[in-house]
């Protein structure tokens, strides 16, 4: 007699990815646009700084993992989806639908922020809408090479943390915490350089409303994070899955 196991439907999984990415963009970009800047920047009465933005994004991913991990796996990021597929942890046939859901969720969040901030003292002074970029679009004035390397390496580190924290050998129940803190870590490095992408869905969402240079430079924040995720995914097994026999 065969038994059946109830699993989340495709619709439920895609909804979880869209909602989770919505929360990530709404929280992270919302914090960046309303309360962040260089420490001590005049004219900003709140100014949570880059640390505050990294914390907002990290906590949004941490909570999203515990809320939606059992439904969709809580990717919320095309680079993560590609990395998990490369590592054999996710079906390649489902990659495109996940990425589309993530981009839709992130873009809806950015649209909501655009409306909210349009009815604020900041209206008309939103700059590039916290989009990613290099040169004049980089918070620290970094060039394309620095931005490309930062995004590639930071994303590879982040995806490696995800693969390690969710492996069978990792302590149960702590993956969300490790992943959220790991994202904070790489954002603290990447925000001053590129405004911190690590996530093409986030970059697409803000570039739509940043326009101009944000759109012309968007390609780099699709290519390099995904490439970083793929490198981490393909490398994780050969590097870290080796075993040896030990005497009982």
TAHUTA-V183256 format. One record per helix or strand of 2 or more residues. SS is the DSSP state (H for helix, E for strand). FROM is the first residue (numbers start at 1). TO is the last residue. If there is no record, write none. Layout:
BEGIN
SS;FROM;TO
SS;FROM;TO
END
This chain:
BEGIN
H;10;35
H;49;72
H;78;86
H;92;118
H;135;137
H;144;165
H;175;194
H;200;210
H;213;216
H;220;240
END
